[in-house]
């Protein structure tokens, strides 16, 4: 199975309708199974076990589940709005793809579909006494499942949409994307040298953000052409018409260019998958919003900076453990590395810019950047450059000399 197909399947399975449809199918299958197993159960056994009470249980389930599903959906939408207003609209994507929310809605909707279909079958006299007993057993299972999910949902609502929980989710999503990239530092290909390009470019047919690059498809195309392909964009990059997304060492006809461009999945927005820098960008947006005059919440910026140090330290530690020049899976494809200096800029530049007039923000920023100097790669150099940038921004913001002197002392690392 190609990486591109796996990527699209992952995107589909994260949609809410997919889980709701799956649970609804299970509900339909349970109702159908009751009619199949019913004839194998004796009538006296069915009556003794209370199969005649199934009508009232299904009525309760049908009337309550629709209300609960509507309530849960409205709560979910309110949480999306709260996250967009308190953090940033980009962070709401994590809630939309949250498996707990999707499973809860799917169980409630599936239970409603089950009860309605079961009631229709009962009133149509499809089931005998044995079938009613089987249906009674399935109904008890559904009721227990609904109660468990509902209790978990009530507990989950206590943290849903809170700013601290949003920052935690952003940290987890960023770490996951970093680990995936470090497992394939050059998208599974070989390291691309500075200025390495083919003489024949493949231009982007449209505009948007690169969501995924299927290196296995590029390898197959390169083997067909007996050539080498060089990737010039990474997931998260913005591309437009006429921009070179790849290049080849051999001439290409239109069909070959189309096949190569098909390996690049381009969408209207960036995603957290396969894009380790996007999580850092969103964290920077959260800090920038908290430092705006309308919000004036420097404490959130402090939390973001602490998260930033953990995330970038995680990248540095994992980078040391993994050999970035290890075995190459696709030897005919080259790709650039993630720009580590850009990671520092994505996260700390908004804080340095919008928190320049607050000395307490500047002090915490300098301490955070100083702690990154003990990491590896290009992060320490980028941290020192960002430290100098923050001092310049503080000067232009009009901080008094005594505060600037304090910042310069903290920046001496």
C-alpha positions as YAML, in Angstrom:
chain: A
units: angstrom
residues:
- id: 1
  name: UNK
  ca: [0.00, 0.00, 0.00]
- id: 2
  name: UNK
  ca: [1.45, 3.37, -1.01]
- id: 3
  name: UNK
  ca: [2.14, 6.15, 1.49]
- id: 4
  name: UNK
  ca: [-0.32, 8.40, -0.32]
- id: 5
  name: UNK
  ca: [-3.18, 5.92, 0.10]
- id: 6
  name: UNK
  ca: [-2.31, 5.43, 3.77]
- id: 7
  name: UNK
  ca: [-2.27, 9.21, 4.24]
- id: 8
  name: UNK
  ca: [-5.74, 9.64, 2.74]
- id: 9
  name: UNK
  ca: [-7.12, 6.70, 4.74]
- id: 10
  name: UNK
  ca: [-5.78, 8.31, 7.91]
- id: 11
  name: UNK
  ca: [-7.47, 11.58, 6.99]
- id: 12
  name: UNK
  ca: [-10.78, 9.82, 6.36]
- id: 13
  name: UNK
  ca: [-10.74, 7.81, 9.58]
- id: 14
  name: UNK
  ca: [-10.30, 11.04, 11.55]
- id: 15
  name: UNK
  ca: [-13.61, 12.40, 10.29]
- id: 16
  name: UNK
  ca: [-16.55, 12.31, 12.68]
- id: 17
  name: UNK
  ca: [-18.93, 10.84, 10.12]
- id: 18
  name: UNK
  ca: [-16.68, 7.80, 9.68]
- id: 19
  name: UNK
  ca: [-16.99, 6.67, 13.30]
- id: 20
  name: UNK
  ca: [-20.69, 7.50, 13.44]
- id: 21
  name: UNK
  ca: [-21.31, 5.45, 10.30]
- id: 22
  name: UNK
  ca: [-19.27, 2.55, 11.70]
- id: 23
  name: UNK
  ca: [-21.24, 2.42, 14.96]
- id: 24
  name: UNK
  ca: [-24.51, 2.76, 13.06]
- id: 25
  name: UNK
  ca: [-23.55, -0.25, 10.92]
- id: 26
  name: UNK
  ca: [-22.82, -2.25, 14.08]
- id: 27
  name: UNK
  ca: [-26.25, -1.31, 15.36]
- id: 28
  name: UNK
  ca: [-27.94, -2.48, 12.16]
- id: 29
  name: UNK
  ca: [-25.93, -5.72, 12.24]
- id: 30
  name: UNK
  ca: [-27.00, -6.39, 15.85]
- id: 31
  name: UNK
  ca: [-30.67, -5.95, 14.96]
- id: 32
  name: UNK
  ca: [-30.29, -8.25, 11.95]
- id: 33
  name: UNK
  ca: [-28.44, -10.84, 14.02]
- id: 34
  name: UNK
  ca: [-31.30, -10.97, 16.51]
- id: 35
  name: UNK
  ca: [-33.68, -12.22, 13.80]
- id: 36
  name: UNK
  ca: [-31.16, -14.88, 12.74]
- id: 37
  name: UNK
  ca: [-30.44, -16.24, 16.23]
- id: 38
  name: UNK
  ca: [-34.01, -15.98, 17.51]
- id: 39
  name: UNK
  ca: [-35.35, -19.30, 16.13]
- id: 40
  name: UNK
  ca: [-32.66, -21.23, 18.05]
- id: 41
  name: UNK
  ca: [-33.97, -20.09, 21.45]
- id: 42
  name: UNK
  ca: [-36.96, -21.77, 23.05]
- id: 43
  name: UNK
  ca: [-40.07, -19.73, 23.84]
- id: 44
  name: UNK
  ca: [-40.17, -20.73, 27.51]
- id: 45
  name: UNK
  ca: [-36.54, -19.63, 27.99]
- id: 46
  name: UNK
  ca: [-37.26, -16.30, 26.35]
- id: 47
  name: UNK
  ca: [-40.27, -15.60, 28.55]
- id: 48
  name: UNK
  ca: [-38.44, -16.55, 31.75]
- id: 49
  name: UNK
  ca: [-35.57, -14.14, 30.96]
- id: 50
  name: UNK
  ca: [-37.87, -11.16, 30.47]
- id: 51
  name: UNK
  ca: [-37.86, -10.66, 26.72]
- id: 52
  name: UNK
  ca: [-41.26, -8.97, 26.97]
- id: 53
  name: UNK
  ca: [-39.67, -5.88, 28.58]
- id: 54
  name: UNK
  ca: [-37.70, -5.01, 25.47]
- id: 55
  name: UNK
  ca: [-40.29, -2.50, 24.19]
- id: 56
  name: UNK
  ca: [-39.99, -0.15, 27.16]
- id: 57
  name: UNK
  ca: [-36.18, -0.30, 27.14]
- id: 58
  name: UNK
  ca: [-35.99, 0.56, 23.45]
- id: 59
  name: UNK
  ca: [-38.44, 3.43, 23.87]
- id: 60
  name: UNK
  ca: [-36.35, 4.92, 26.66]
- id: 61
  name: UNK
  ca: [-33.18, 4.47, 24.61]
- id: 62
  name: UNK
  ca: [-34.65, 6.03, 21.45]
- id: 63
  name: UNK
  ca: [-36.10, 9.06, 23.23]
- id: 64
  name: UNK
  ca: [-33.01, 9.83, 25.29]
- id: 65
  name: UNK
  ca: [-30.20, 9.15, 22.82]
- id: 66
  name: UNK
  ca: [-31.32, 11.74, 20.27]
- id: 67
  name: UNK
  ca: [-31.42, 14.41, 22.97]
- id: 68
  name: UNK
  ca: [-28.03, 13.41, 24.34]
- id: 69
  name: UNK
  ca: [-26.49, 13.34, 20.86]
- id: 70
  name: UNK
  ca: [-27.78, 16.84, 20.09]
- id: 71
  name: UNK
  ca: [-26.51, 18.11, 23.46]
- id: 72
  name: UNK
  ca: [-23.07, 16.56, 22.85]
- id: 73
  name: UNK
  ca: [-22.85, 18.03, 19.36]
- id: 74
  name: UNK
  ca: [-23.70, 21.51, 20.65]
- id: 75
  name: UNK
  ca: [-21.13, 21.13, 23.43]
- id: 76
  name: UNK
  ca: [-18.54, 20.10, 20.88]
- id: 77
  name: UNK
  ca: [-19.24, 23.14, 18.69]
- id: 78
  name: UNK
  ca: [-19.07, 25.43, 21.75]
- id: 79
  name: UNK
  ca: [-15.69, 23.93, 22.65]
- id: 80
  name: UNK
  ca: [-14.38, 24.55, 19.13]
- id: 81
  name: UNK
  ca: [-15.46, 28.16, 19.41]
- id: 82
  name: UNK
  ca: [-13.88, 28.52, 22.86]
- id: 83
  name: UNK
  ca: [-10.54, 27.16, 21.65]
- id: 84
  name: UNK
  ca: [-10.60, 29.43, 18.59]
- id: 85
  name: UNK
  ca: [-11.26, 32.49, 20.76]
- id: 86
  name: UNK
  ca: [-8.93, 31.71, 23.66]
- id: 87
  name: UNK
  ca: [-6.04, 30.12, 21.77]
- id: 88
  name: UNK
  ca: [-6.12, 30.22, 17.95]
- id: 89
  name: UNK
  ca: [-8.41, 28.82, 15.24]
- id: 90
  name: UNK
  ca: [-5.60, 26.51, 14.10]
- id: 91
  name: UNK
  ca: [-5.72, 24.69, 17.46]
- id: 92
  name: UNK
  ca: [-9.39, 23.78, 16.95]
- id: 93
  name: UNK
  ca: [-8.25, 21.22, 14.38]
- id: 94
  name: UNK
  ca: [-6.96, 19.04, 17.23]
- id: 95
  name: UNK
  ca: [-10.40, 19.03, 18.85]
- id: 96
  name: UNK
  ca: [-12.15, 18.28, 15.57]
- id: 97
  name: UNK
  ca: [-9.99, 15.17, 15.17]
- id: 98
  name: UNK
  ca: [-10.19, 14.17, 18.85]
- id: 99
  name: UNK
  ca: [-11.04, 10.46, 19.08]
- id: 100
  name: UNK
  ca: [-12.82, 10.76, 22.43]
- id: 101
  name: UNK
  ca: [-15.28, 13.32, 21.06]
- id: 102
  name: UNK
  ca: [-15.83, 11.32, 17.89]
- id: 103
  name: UNK
  ca: [-16.34, 8.03, 19.76]
- id: 104
  name: UNK
  ca: [-18.82, 9.65, 22.14]
- id: 105
  name: UNK
  ca: [-20.95, 11.06, 19.33]
- id: 106
  name: UNK
  ca: [-20.67, 7.79, 17.41]
- id: 107
  name: UNK
  ca: [-21.90, 5.73, 20.40]
- id: 108
  name: UNK
  ca: [-24.85, 8.04, 21.04]
- id: 109
  name: UNK
  ca: [-25.90, 8.14, 17.39]
- id: 110
  name: UNK
  ca: [-25.33, 4.40, 16.99]
- id: 111
  name: UNK
  ca: [-27.49, 3.68, 20.05]
- id: 112
  name: UNK
  ca: [-30.24, 5.89, 18.64]
- id: 113
  name: UNK
  ca: [-30.12, 4.15, 15.25]
- id: 114
  name: UNK
  ca: [-30.14, 0.75, 16.97]
- id: 115
  name: UNK
  ca: [-33.17, 1.54, 19.09]
- id: 116
  name: UNK
  ca: [-35.18, 3.00, 16.20]
- id: 117
  name: UNK
  ca: [-34.49, 0.06, 13.88]
- id: 118
  name: UNK
  ca: [-35.21, -2.43, 16.66]
- id: 119
  name: UNK
  ca: [-38.53, -0.73, 17.43]
- id: 120
  name: UNK
  ca: [-39.52, -0.82, 13.76]
- id: 121
  name: UNK
  ca: [-38.74, -4.55, 13.67]
- id: 122
  name: UNK
  ca: [-40.73, -5.22, 16.83]
- id: 123
  name: UNK
  ca: [-43.79, -3.34, 15.62]
- id: 124
  name: UNK
  ca: [-43.56, -5.15, 12.29]
- id: 125
  name: UNK
  ca: [-43.55, -8.48, 14.20]
- id: 126
  name: UNK
  ca: [-40.28, -9.61, 12.63]
- id: 127
  name: UNK
  ca: [-39.03, -11.20, 15.85]
- id: 128
  name: UNK
  ca: [-40.45, -14.11, 17.73]
- id: 129
  name: UNK
  ca: [-39.92, -14.65, 21.44]
- id: 130
  name: UNK
  ca: [-36.39, -15.94, 20.82]
- id: 131
  name: UNK
  ca: [-35.52, -12.97, 18.66]
- id: 132
  name: UNK
  ca: [-36.86, -10.61, 21.31]
- id: 133
  name: UNK
  ca: [-34.57, -12.25, 23.87]
- id: 134
  name: UNK
  ca: [-31.52, -11.80, 21.65]
- id: 135
  name: UNK
  ca: [-32.57, -8.19, 21.09]
- id: 136
  name: UNK
  ca: [-32.97, -7.79, 24.85]
- id: 137
  name: UNK
  ca: [-29.38, -8.96, 25.34]
- id: 138
  name: UNK
  ca: [-28.03, -6.56, 22.71]
- id: 139
  name: UNK
  ca: [-30.04, -3.74, 24.29]
- id: 140
  name: UNK
  ca: [-28.46, -4.38, 27.69]
- id: 141
  name: UNK
  ca: [-25.00, -4.27, 26.08]
- id: 142
  name: UNK
  ca: [-25.88, -0.99, 24.36]
- id: 143
  name: UNK
  ca: [-27.19, 0.48, 27.61]
- id: 144
  name: UNK
  ca: [-24.04, -0.45, 29.53]
- id: 145
  name: UNK
  ca: [-21.87, 1.01, 26.74]
- id: 146
  name: UNK
  ca: [-23.87, 4.24, 26.70]
- id: 147
  name: UNK
  ca: [-23.60, 4.64, 30.49]
- id: 148
  name: UNK
  ca: [-19.83, 4.09, 30.46]
- id: 149
  name: UNK
  ca: [-19.31, 6.50, 27.56]
- id: 150
  name: UNK
  ca: [-21.61, 9.08, 29.12]
- id: 151
  name: UNK
  ca: [-19.74, 9.01, 32.46]
- id: 152
  name: UNK
  ca: [-16.44, 9.36, 30.63]
- id: 153
  name: UNK
  ca: [-17.90, 12.20, 28.57]
- id: 154
  name: UNK
  ca: [-18.97, 14.13, 31.70]
- id: 155
  name: UNK
  ca: [-15.45, 13.83, 33.11]
- id: 156
  name: UNK
  ca: [-13.97, 14.83, 29.75]
- id: 157
  name: UNK
  ca: [-16.07, 18.02, 29.60]
- id: 158
  name: UNK
  ca: [-14.21, 19.37, 32.64]
- id: 159
  name: UNK
  ca: [-11.06, 19.94, 30.54]
- id: 160
  name: UNK
  ca: [-12.50, 20.25, 27.05]
- id: 161
  name: UNK
  ca: [-11.73, 23.64, 25.52]
- id: 162
  name: UNK
  ca: [-9.52, 24.87, 28.36]
- id: 163
  name: UNK
  ca: [-6.41, 26.77, 27.33]
- id: 164
  name: UNK
  ca: [-4.03, 24.63, 29.36]
- id: 165
  name: UNK
  ca: [-5.45, 21.47, 27.82]
- id: 166
  name: UNK
  ca: [-5.11, 23.02, 24.35]
- id: 167
  name: UNK
  ca: [-1.42, 23.75, 24.95]
- id: 168
  name: UNK
  ca: [-0.93, 20.17, 26.13]
- id: 169
  name: UNK
  ca: [-2.57, 18.83, 22.99]
- id: 170
  name: UNK
  ca: [-0.39, 21.06, 20.83]
- id: 171
  name: UNK
  ca: [2.71, 19.77, 22.58]
- id: 172
  name: UNK
  ca: [1.67, 16.15, 22.04]
- id: 173
  name: UNK
  ca: [0.85, 16.72, 18.36]
- id: 174
  name: UNK
  ca: [4.17, 18.50, 17.79]
- id: 175
  name: UNK
  ca: [6.17, 15.75, 19.49]
- id: 176
  name: UNK
  ca: [4.41, 13.13, 17.39]
- id: 177
  name: UNK
  ca: [5.19, 14.98, 14.16]
- id: 178
  name: UNK
  ca: [8.80, 15.41, 15.25]
- id: 179
  name: UNK
  ca: [9.19, 11.71, 15.99]
- id: 180
  name: UNK
  ca: [7.75, 10.82, 12.59]
- id: 181
  name: UNK
  ca: [10.14, 13.19, 10.85]
- id: 182
  name: UNK
  ca: [13.16, 11.95, 12.78]
- id: 183
  name: UNK
  ca: [12.22, 8.39, 11.81]
- id: 184
  name: UNK
  ca: [12.43, 9.58, 8.18]
- id: 185
  name: UNK
  ca: [14.59, 12.72, 8.37]
- id: 186
  name: UNK
  ca: [14.65, 13.19, 4.59]
- id: 187
  name: UNK
  ca: [11.19, 11.72, 3.91]
- id: 188
  name: UNK
  ca: [12.83, 8.32, 3.52]
- id: 189
  name: UNK
  ca: [15.20, 9.54, 0.80]
- id: 190
  name: UNK
  ca: [18.80, 10.64, 0.98]
- id: 191
  name: UNK
  ca: [20.07, 13.94, 2.30]
- id: 192
  name: UNK
  ca: [19.93, 16.72, -0.26]
- id: 193
  name: UNK
  ca: [23.10, 18.76, -0.60]
- id: 194
  name: UNK
  ca: [23.05, 22.55, -0.80]
- id: 195
  name: UNK
  ca: [22.14, 23.65, -4.31]
- id: 196
  name: UNK
  ca: [21.48, 20.11, -5.52]
- id: 197
  name: UNK
  ca: [18.90, 20.29, -8.29]
- id: 198
  name: UNK
  ca: [17.97, 18.53, -11.48]
- id: 199
  name: UNK
  ca: [18.02, 20.30, -14.81]
- id: 200
  name: UNK
  ca: [14.31, 19.58, -15.47]
- id: 201
  name: UNK
  ca: [11.82, 21.10, -13.03]
- id: 202
  name: UNK
  ca: [8.34, 19.88, -12.10]
- id: 203
  name: UNK
  ca: [6.11, 22.89, -11.44]
- id: 204
  name: UNK
  ca: [3.24, 23.02, -9.00]
- id: 205
  name: UNK
  ca: [-0.12, 22.83, -10.82]
- id: 206
  name: UNK
  ca: [-2.04, 24.79, -8.17]
- id: 207
  name: UNK
  ca: [-1.62, 26.63, -4.89]
- id: 208
  name: UNK
  ca: [-1.89, 25.66, -1.23]
- id: 209
  name: UNK
  ca: [0.13, 23.96, 1.48]
- id: 210
  name: UNK
  ca: [2.03, 20.71, 1.03]
- id: 211
  name: UNK
  ca: [0.32, 18.15, 3.27]
- id: 212
  name: UNK
  ca: [2.22, 14.99, 2.34]
- id: 213
  name: UNK
  ca: [4.96, 13.81, -0.01]
- id: 214
  name: UNK
  ca: [4.75, 10.19, -1.16]
- id: 215
  name: UNK
  ca: [8.43, 9.36, -1.49]
- id: 216
  name: UNK
  ca: [7.67, 5.76, -2.48]
- id: 217
  name: UNK
  ca: [5.81, 6.98, -5.57]
- id: 218
  name: UNK
  ca: [8.70, 9.29, -6.44]
- id: 219
  name: UNK
  ca: [11.11, 6.38, -6.11]
- id: 220
  name: UNK
  ca: [8.97, 4.32, -8.49]
- id: 221
  name: UNK
  ca: [8.91, 7.17, -11.03]
- id: 222
  name: UNK
  ca: [12.67, 7.64, -10.74]
- id: 223
  name: UNK
  ca: [13.26, 3.95, -11.38]
- id: 224
  name: UNK
  ca: [10.99, 4.05, -14.44]
- id: 225
  name: UNK
  ca: [12.97, 7.01, -15.82]
- id: 226
  name: UNK
  ca: [16.33, 5.67, -14.65]
- id: 227
  name: UNK
  ca: [16.95, 9.08, -13.14]
- id: 228
  name: UNK
  ca: [17.18, 10.91, -9.83]
- id: 229
  name: UNK
  ca: [14.49, 13.13, -8.34]
- id: 230
  name: UNK
  ca: [15.09, 16.03, -5.99]
- id: 231
  name: UNK
  ca: [12.29, 17.25, -3.71]
- id: 232
  name: UNK
  ca: [12.35, 21.01, -3.07]
- id: 233
  name: UNK
  ca: [9.35, 21.41, -0.75]
- id: 234
  name: UNK
  ca: [8.45, 19.80, 2.56]
- id: 235
  name: UNK
  ca: [5.10, 19.24, 4.30]
- id: 236
  name: UNK
  ca: [3.96, 22.62, 5.57]
- id: 237
  name: UNK
  ca: [5.49, 24.69, 2.77]
- id: 238
  name: UNK
  ca: [3.25, 27.02, 0.79]
- id: 239
  name: UNK
  ca: [3.41, 26.47, -2.96]
- id: 240
  name: UNK
  ca: [1.89, 28.37, -5.84]
- id: 241
  name: UNK
  ca: [1.46, 27.95, -9.62]
- id: 242
  name: UNK
  ca: [4.75, 27.86, -11.45]
- id: 243
  name: UNK
  ca: [6.79, 27.06, -8.34]
- id: 244
  name: UNK
  ca: [9.25, 24.17, -8.65]
- id: 245
  name: UNK
  ca: [8.27, 21.41, -6.23]
- id: 246
  name: UNK
  ca: [10.77, 18.87, -7.58]
- id: 247
  name: UNK
  ca: [13.35, 18.43, -10.29]
- id: 248
  name: UNK
  ca: [14.70, 15.54, -12.32]
- id: 249
  name: UNK
  ca: [18.06, 14.76, -13.88]
- id: 250
  name: UNK
  ca: [16.50, 13.56, -17.14]
- id: 251
  name: UNK
  ca: [14.01, 15.08, -19.61]
- id: 252
  name: UNK
  ca: [10.33, 14.55, -18.81]
- id: 253
  name: UNK
  ca: [7.22, 14.43, -20.94]
- id: 254
  name: UNK
  ca: [3.88, 15.75, -19.73]
- id: 255
  name: UNK
  ca: [2.68, 12.35, -18.50]
- id: 256
  name: UNK
  ca: [5.82, 11.85, -16.40]
- id: 257
  name: UNK
  ca: [5.51, 15.35, -14.91]
- id: 258
  name: UNK
  ca: [1.91, 14.64, -13.97]
- id: 259
  name: UNK
  ca: [2.83, 11.37, -12.25]
- id: 260
  name: UNK
  ca: [5.53, 13.10, -10.23]
- id: 261
  name: UNK
  ca: [3.29, 16.00, -9.20]
- id: 262
  name: UNK
  ca: [0.62, 13.48, -8.12]
- id: 263
  name: UNK
  ca: [3.00, 12.33, -5.37]
- id: 264
  name: UNK
  ca: [2.55, 15.72, -3.68]
- id: 265
  name: UNK
  ca: [-0.69, 16.13, -1.72]
- id: 266
  name: UNK
  ca: [-1.59, 19.82, -1.57]
- id: 267
  name: UNK
  ca: [-4.44, 21.21, 0.53]
- id: 268
  name: UNK
  ca: [-5.89, 24.56, 1.59]
- id: 269
  name: UNK
  ca: [-4.34, 24.52, 5.08]
- id: 270
  name: UNK
  ca: [-1.44, 23.08, 7.03]
- id: 271
  name: UNK
  ca: [-1.94, 20.00, 9.16]
- id: 272
  name: UNK
  ca: [-0.10, 18.67, 12.20]
- id: 273
  name: UNK
  ca: [0.65, 15.38, 10.42]
- id: 274
  name: UNK
  ca: [4.16, 15.14, 8.94]
- id: 275
  name: UNK
  ca: [4.76, 18.85, 9.69]
- id: 276
  name: UNK
  ca: [6.78, 19.30, 12.89]
- id: 277
  name: UNK
  ca: [7.00, 23.08, 12.49]
- id: 278
  name: UNK
  ca: [3.24, 23.67, 12.33]
- id: 279
  name: UNK
  ca: [2.73, 22.85, 16.00]
- id: 280
  name: UNK
  ca: [5.44, 25.37, 16.89]
- id: 281
  name: UNK
  ca: [3.75, 28.00, 14.73]
- id: 282
  name: UNK
  ca: [0.43, 27.44, 16.49]
- id: 283
  name: UNK
  ca: [2.08, 27.60, 19.92]
- id: 284
  name: UNK
  ca: [3.60, 30.92, 18.89]
- id: 285
  name: UNK
  ca: [0.15, 32.15, 17.87]
- id: 286
  name: UNK
  ca: [-1.26, 31.18, 21.26]
- id: 287
  name: UNK
  ca: [1.48, 33.17, 23.00]
- id: 288
  name: UNK
  ca: [1.03, 36.15, 20.66]
- id: 289
  name: UNK
  ca: [-2.71, 36.29, 21.37]
- id: 290
  name: UNK
  ca: [-2.13, 36.12, 25.13]
- id: 291
  name: UNK
  ca: [0.24, 39.10, 24.88]
- id: 292
  name: UNK
  ca: [-2.19, 41.28, 22.93]
- id: 293
  name: UNK
  ca: [-3.57, 44.34, 24.79]
- id: 294
  name: UNK
  ca: [-7.09, 42.87, 24.59]
- id: 295
  name: UNK
  ca: [-6.09, 39.69, 26.46]
- id: 296
  name: UNK
  ca: [-3.02, 40.75, 28.48]
- id: 297
  name: UNK
  ca: [-2.26, 37.30, 29.87]
- id: 298
  name: UNK
  ca: [1.54, 36.91, 30.09]
- id: 299
  name: UNK
  ca: [1.09, 33.76, 32.18]
- id: 300
  name: UNK
  ca: [-0.04, 31.88, 29.10]
- id: 301
  name: UNK
  ca: [3.06, 33.09, 27.26]
- id: 302
  name: UNK
  ca: [5.17, 31.69, 30.11]
- id: 303
  name: UNK
  ca: [3.42, 28.32, 29.76]
- id: 304
  name: UNK
  ca: [4.05, 28.34, 26.01]
- id: 305
  name: UNK
  ca: [7.75, 29.11, 26.49]
- id: 306
  name: UNK
  ca: [8.09, 26.25, 28.98]
- id: 307
  name: UNK
  ca: [6.38, 23.99, 26.45]
- id: 308
  name: UNK
  ca: [8.69, 25.27, 23.72]
- id: 309
  name: UNK
  ca: [11.79, 24.34, 25.71]
- id: 310
  name: UNK
  ca: [10.44, 20.83, 26.33]
- id: 311
  name: UNK
  ca: [9.52, 20.31, 22.69]
- id: 312
  name: UNK
  ca: [12.78, 21.59, 21.23]
- id: 313
  name: UNK
  ca: [14.79, 19.68, 23.83]
- id: 314
  name: UNK
  ca: [12.85, 16.56, 22.84]
- id: 315
  name: UNK
  ca: [13.80, 17.17, 19.20]
- id: 316
  name: UNK
  ca: [17.45, 17.60, 20.15]
- id: 317
  name: UNK
  ca: [17.55, 14.48, 22.33]
- id: 318
  name: UNK
  ca: [15.82, 12.29, 19.77]
- id: 319
  name: UNK
  ca: [18.05, 13.68, 17.06]
- id: 320
  name: UNK
  ca: [21.10, 12.53, 18.99]
- id: 321
  name: UNK
  ca: [19.70, 9.02, 19.42]
- id: 322
  name: UNK
  ca: [18.87, 8.55, 15.77]
- id: 323
  name: UNK
  ca: [21.42, 8.53, 13.01]
- id: 324
  name: UNK
  ca: [20.20, 11.12, 10.49]
- id: 325
  name: UNK
  ca: [22.56, 9.68, 7.92]
- id: 326
  name: UNK
  ca: [21.32, 6.14, 8.46]
- id: 327
  name: UNK
  ca: [20.07, 3.66, 5.87]
- id: 328
  name: UNK
  ca: [18.27, 5.27, 2.93]
- id: 329
  name: UNK
  ca: [14.97, 3.69, 1.93]
- id: 330
  name: UNK
  ca: [14.59, 5.53, -1.39]
- id: 331
  name: UNK
  ca: [18.03, 6.02, -2.86]
- id: 332
  name: UNK
  ca: [16.89, 7.81, -6.05]
- id: 333
  name: UNK
  ca: [15.11, 10.61, -4.18]
- id: 334
  name: UNK
  ca: [16.74, 13.44, -2.25]
- id: 335
  name: UNK
  ca: [14.97, 15.82, 0.13]
- id: 336
  name: UNK
  ca: [16.08, 18.74, 2.30]
- id: 337
  name: UNK
  ca: [16.26, 18.55, 6.06]
- id: 338
  name: UNK
  ca: [13.98, 20.46, 8.40]
- id: 339
  name: UNK
  ca: [15.36, 23.93, 9.04]
- id: 340
  name: UNK
  ca: [16.04, 23.83, 12.77]
- id: 341
  name: UNK
  ca: [16.64, 27.58, 12.99]
- id: 342
  name: UNK
  ca: [13.15, 28.03, 11.58]
- id: 343
  name: UNK
  ca: [11.74, 26.03, 14.49]
- id: 344
  name: UNK
  ca: [13.12, 28.56, 16.96]
- id: 345
  name: UNK
  ca: [11.87, 31.47, 14.85]
- id: 346
  name: UNK
  ca: [8.38, 29.99, 14.45]
- id: 347
  name: UNK
  ca: [7.84, 29.85, 18.18]
- id: 348
  name: UNK
  ca: [9.87, 32.60, 19.80]
- id: 349
  name: UNK
  ca: [9.71, 35.39, 17.21]
- id: 350
  name: UNK
  ca: [6.04, 36.25, 17.97]
- id: 351
  name: UNK
  ca: [6.81, 36.32, 21.70]
- id: 352
  name: UNK
  ca: [9.82, 38.59, 21.18]
- id: 353
  name: UNK
  ca: [7.74, 40.85, 18.95]
- id: 354
  name: UNK
  ca: [4.52, 41.17, 20.92]
- id: 355
  name: UNK
  ca: [6.04, 40.90, 24.39]
- id: 356
  name: UNK
  ca: [8.84, 43.40, 23.80]
- id: 357
  name: UNK
  ca: [7.27, 46.03, 26.07]
- id: 358
  name: UNK
  ca: [6.91, 43.66, 29.05]
- id: 359
  name: UNK
  ca: [10.14, 43.14, 30.96]
- id: 360
  name: UNK
  ca: [8.84, 40.00, 32.74]
- id: 361
  name: UNK
  ca: [8.13, 38.41, 29.36]
- id: 362
  name: UNK
  ca: [11.59, 39.39, 28.13]
- id: 363
  name: UNK
  ca: [13.26, 37.87, 31.18]
- id: 364
  name: UNK
  ca: [11.43, 34.57, 30.79]
- id: 365
  name: UNK
  ca: [12.19, 34.58, 27.07]
- id: 366
  name: UNK
  ca: [15.92, 35.05, 27.68]
- id: 367
  name: UNK
  ca: [15.95, 32.24, 30.24]
- id: 368
  name: UNK
  ca: [14.12, 29.92, 27.85]
- id: 369
  name: UNK
  ca: [16.52, 30.71, 25.00]
- id: 370
  name: UNK
  ca: [19.48, 30.25, 27.33]
- id: 371
  name: UNK
  ca: [18.30, 26.78, 28.30]
- id: 372
  name: UNK
  ca: [18.22, 25.82, 24.62]
- id: 373
  name: UNK
  ca: [21.92, 26.56, 24.25]
- id: 374
  name: UNK
  ca: [22.65, 23.19, 25.81]
- id: 375
  name: UNK
  ca: [20.97, 21.36, 22.94]
- id: 376
  name: UNK
  ca: [22.55, 20.19, 19.70]
- id: 377
  name: UNK
  ca: [22.33, 21.01, 16.01]
- id: 378
  name: UNK
  ca: [21.42, 24.47, 14.79]
- id: 379
  name: UNK
  ca: [19.11, 25.22, 17.75]
- id: 380
  name: UNK
  ca: [21.75, 26.88, 20.02]
- id: 381
  name: UNK
  ca: [22.90, 29.24, 17.25]
- id: 382
  name: UNK
  ca: [19.31, 30.13, 16.42]
- id: 383
  name: UNK
  ca: [18.56, 30.69, 20.12]
- id: 384
  name: UNK
  ca: [21.44, 33.18, 20.42]
- id: 385
  name: UNK
  ca: [20.27, 35.02, 17.30]
- id: 386
  name: UNK
  ca: [16.72, 35.14, 18.68]
- id: 387
  name: UNK
  ca: [18.06, 36.46, 21.99]
- id: 388
  name: UNK
  ca: [19.76, 39.35, 20.21]
- id: 389
  name: UNK
  ca: [16.59, 40.01, 18.21]
- id: 390
  name: UNK
  ca: [14.53, 40.15, 21.41]
- id: 391
  name: UNK
  ca: [16.92, 42.75, 22.89]
- id: 392
  name: UNK
  ca: [16.56, 44.92, 19.79]
- id: 393
  name: UNK
  ca: [12.78, 44.64, 19.93]
- id: 394
  name: UNK
  ca: [12.82, 45.62, 23.63]
- id: 395
  name: UNK
  ca: [14.92, 48.70, 22.82]
- id: 396
  name: UNK
  ca: [12.46, 49.82, 20.15]
- id: 397
  name: UNK
  ca: [9.55, 49.16, 22.53]
- id: 398
  name: UNK
  ca: [10.92, 51.88, 24.85]
- id: 399
  name: UNK
  ca: [11.97, 49.84, 27.87]
- id: 400
  name: UNK
  ca: [13.97, 51.88, 30.39]
- id: 401
  name: UNK
  ca: [17.70, 51.34, 30.51]
- id: 402
  name: UNK
  ca: [17.58, 49.53, 33.85]
- id: 403
  name: UNK
  ca: [15.27, 46.88, 32.36]
- id: 404
  name: UNK
  ca: [17.37, 46.62, 29.22]
- id: 405
  name: UNK
  ca: [20.47, 46.08, 31.32]
- id: 406
  name: UNK
  ca: [18.71, 43.25, 33.14]
- id: 407
  name: UNK
  ca: [17.80, 41.63, 29.82]
- id: 408
  name: UNK
  ca: [21.36, 41.97, 28.53]
- id: 409
  name: UNK
  ca: [22.67, 40.22, 31.63]
- id: 410
  name: UNK
  ca: [20.26, 37.33, 31.11]
- id: 411
  name: UNK
  ca: [21.18, 37.21, 27.41]
- id: 412
  name: UNK
  ca: [24.90, 36.71, 28.12]
- id: 413
  name: UNK
  ca: [24.96, 32.98, 27.37]
...
